[in-house]
Amino acid sequence: MIVREWKCLCPQETAEGFLGHLRATGVDEARVVPGYLGHQILTRQAGGGQIEFTLLTWWASLDHAKAFAGAQTDEQASRAVLYPGDERYRIIPETTVRHYDVRETVWTGPGK
């Protein structure tokens, strides 16, 4: 299993709008790609009136994550997928992503 991590900074005043935009673009596009297993959206205060967004998408394999990115090579797969309309929210996106091999997952909360 692979986790694909992407981050951006977003002004606090546009963060709620960007959250909806992120769901309607990157998340909704990922959901229909074979091998998609789920996602998480994380936020934190980043200082200076900025919110850091982290989008984690979970994939059955690196090849599935590459398919989402429209990539043929590992290098191409490391390029962020950005969307029209991102600029409305004045985000500062990372242009590369990271892929992680999931070695272990333990969930001890509700729904266990």
C-alpha positions in Angstrom: 0.0 0.0 0.0 1.2 3.5 -0.9 0.4 6.9 0.6 0.8 9.9 -1.6 1.4 13.2 0.4 0.8 16.7 -1.0 0.9 20.0 0.9 0.1 23.6 0.5 -0.3 26.8 2.5 -3.6 28.7 2.3 -4.6 32.0 3.8 -6.8 31.5 6.7 -9.6 33.6 5.2 -9.9 31.3 2.1 -9.2 28.0 3.9 -12.9 26.8 4.1 -13.5 27.6 0.5 -10.3 25.8 -0.5 -11.3 22.7 1.5 -14.5 22.4 -0.6 -12.4 23.0 -3.8 -9.9 20.3 -2.7 -12.7 17.8 -2.2 -14.3 18.7 -5.6 -11.0 18.4 -7.5 -8.2 16.2 -6.2 -10.3 14.0 -3.9 -13.2 13.5 -6.3 -10.7 12.8 -9.2 -8.8 10.3 -7.1 -11.9 8.4 -6.0 -12.6 7.1 -9.5 -9.1 5.9 -10.2 -8.6 2.1 -9.9 -6.6 1.3 -6.8 -7.8 4.3 -4.8 -8.2 3.1 -1.2 -9.1 6.4 0.6 -7.9 9.7 1.7 -7.3 12.1 4.7 -7.2 15.8 4.7 -5.2 17.3 7.6 -4.8 21.0 8.5 -2.8 22.9 11.0 -2.0 26.5 11.9 1.2 27.4 10.1 1.7 31.0 11.4 1.4 34.3 9.6 -2.3 33.8 9.0 -1.7 30.6 7.0 -3.2 27.1 7.2 -1.2 24.2 6.1 -3.2 21.6 4.2 -1.9 18.0 3.8 -3.8 15.7 1.5 -2.9 12.0 2.0 -4.3 9.6 -0.6 -4.1 5.9 -0.1 -3.3 3.6 -3.1 -3.1 -0.2 -3.6 0.3 0.3 -5.4 2.6 2.9 -6.7 1.4 2.1 -10.2 -2.1 3.2 -9.1 -0.8 6.4 -7.7 1.1 7.0 -11.0 -2.2 6.5 -12.9 -3.8 9.2 -10.8 -1.0 11.6 -11.6 -1.0 10.6 -15.3 2.6 9.6 -14.9 4.7 7.0 -16.7 7.8 7.3 -14.5 8.5 7.7 -10.8 9.9 11.2 -11.4 6.7 12.2 -13.2 4.6 10.6 -10.4 6.4 13.0 -7.9 4.9 16.1 -9.6 1.9 17.6 -7.9 -1.5 17.5 -9.6 -2.8 21.1 -9.5 -6.2 22.3 -10.7 -7.8 25.2 -12.4 -9.3 27.4 -9.7 -6.5 26.8 -7.1 -5.4 30.4 -7.6 -8.7 31.8 -6.3 -7.7 30.5 -2.9 -4.2 32.1 -3.1 -2.6 28.8 -2.1 1.1 28.3 -2.1 1.3 24.7 -3.3 4.2 22.2 -3.1 4.9 21.2 -6.6 6.2 17.8 -5.7 4.6 15.0 -3.7 6.0 12.2 -1.6 5.1 8.6 -1.8 5.4 6.3 1.2 5.3 2.5 1.6 2.8 1.8 4.4 4.6 -0.6 6.7 2.0 -0.7 9.5 -1.4 0.9 10.3 -3.0 0.5 13.7 -6.3 2.2 14.5 -7.5 2.1 18.1 -10.4 4.5 17.9 -14.1 4.1 17.1 -14.9 1.7 14.4 -12.0 -0.6 15.2 
